[in-house]
Amino acid sequence: MKNLDKSICLKFRDARRAAGLSQSQLAQEFGCNQSAISMFEQGDGTKLGDEVIERMATKFGLSLAAPAAPAATPVRTTPKTGFCPNPACPSNHAYQVEGRTFFSPHPDECDPVGGKFCVWCGEVLERVCPNCGAPLNPGGVCSVCGKPYIVT
């Protein structure tokens, strides 16, 4: 299933853990490799055959339908005018969620006077989400498209 949403793969991982099964036990039960289960649980829906995925969904009572896209809601904008897109800039603070590194931009640290360039590294400041063009919101991830503002 090439277009399987990563959130669905994570639900499989959570269901397997809740059932008290290891990846190796699940792989043995479904006749595949443990490494394929691992890659599948990390979001690569191409590592298992459709039949195996459907059998696992039945076992865990999971739906293979992608979650509905959230409705667009008004977005609160950040108090300053932009953020530095450079992940190495000291104005961006790294944090981790489920083993993934995200950066929380701090507009007041890179743009204290509303200029065009970052005061730390000189990079041109982003004024909207670089992925979808939505207004900025506090935090490191766009509330409209769900993608991080700053990628490494």
N, C-alpha and C positions, 0 to 999 in steps of 0.2 A: 504494500500500500504506500505508494510513493508520496502522496499528499496528506499523510496522516499528521494531524496537528500535534506539536510537541506536548501540549498540555494533556492530550490523551495518553501519550506514552508515559508521562509522569503518573497518571492515574493507575496505569498498569503496575508501575513500580510500587506505588503506595498499597495497592491491593495485594500484591505478592508479599510485601512486608507484613501487612495486617494478617495474612494467612499463615505467617511464620515459615514461609518457604524461602530457601536460598535460590539464587539464580541457577546454580548447578542442579538443584532438585527440579526446578521448573523446566530447565532444558532437557533433562533426562525424561521427564514425563511427556514432553511434546516432541522428542526426537530431534533436537537441534543443539547447537553449540552454546555453551555458557556465554561466550564472547558475543554471540548474536543477540542474546537476551540483554546483555549489558549495553550494547550499542543501541538497541531498540529503546531501552528505558532512558537513554540519554537523548532521545528524540529522533533517531534515525529509523523511520518506518520502513526503510527498504531492506533491512537486514533479516527480516522474517517473512516467510511466505504468507499470502493472504489466508490460506487455510489455517495455519498455525495461529495467526492473530485472531481470527474469528473463533477458534476453539478456546483460546485464552480468554477472550471477551465473554464467552458463554460461561466458562469456569468461574470468573470473577464477577459476573453480572454487570459488565461494563458496556456502554454504548460506544460505537465507533464514529458517531456523528460529531463533527467539529462543534465546539461551543459557539453559540450565537454571538455575533459581534456586539459589543456594548453600544447602546444608543449614544449618539453624540450629545453631550451635556455641556452647558456653559463651563468654561475653564477659567479658573482664577489665575490671573497673570502675576508674575513675580514683580516685586517692587522696583527693581532696576530694569534697565533696557536690554540687557543681553548677557551672554555668558561665553566663556572661552571654550572653544571646541577641542583644545589641545589636552589630551589625557595626562601629559607630563607636567602641565602647568600647576603651580602650587595653589591656585585658586580653586582647583577641583579636588574634592576629597573622596578618596576611594572607600568603598564599603562592600561587603560580601553578602549575597543572598543565595543560599543553597549551592555554595561553591563557585558561584559566578561573581566576578568583580564588576561593580558598577561605579560610576563617578557621580557625585552630587555636586553640580556646579554652584558656586557661590558668587552671584553677580556683583554683590557689594565689594568683594575682594578683588575682582578683575576690572571692575568698571565703576569706581567710586564717584565719578563726575559725569557719567552718561556719554562717554566718548565712543569712538569707533573701534579702537584697538585695546587689547588687554594690557594693563599696566605692568604685568609680570613678564609676559613673553612676547608681546607685540602682535599676537595673532588677531585677525579680524574677528570681531565678536559676532556670535549668532544672535539673531533677534527673534526667531521663531523656531519651532521644531525642525531640525534639518531633514527629518524623514517625511513629514506630511504637511509642514507649513502651518500647523496649528499654533495658537498663542502659547507661550511658555507657562508652565505651572511649577510650583515649588517641587523639588526633588530631582532625581536623576532620570526618570522615565516619563515619556509623554503620556498624558491621561487619555488622549484621543486614539493614537495608533499603537500604544503599548511598547514602543521601541525606545531604547536608551538614547539620551541626547548625545552622549559621548561614547565612542567605541574605540577599542584598542586594536 
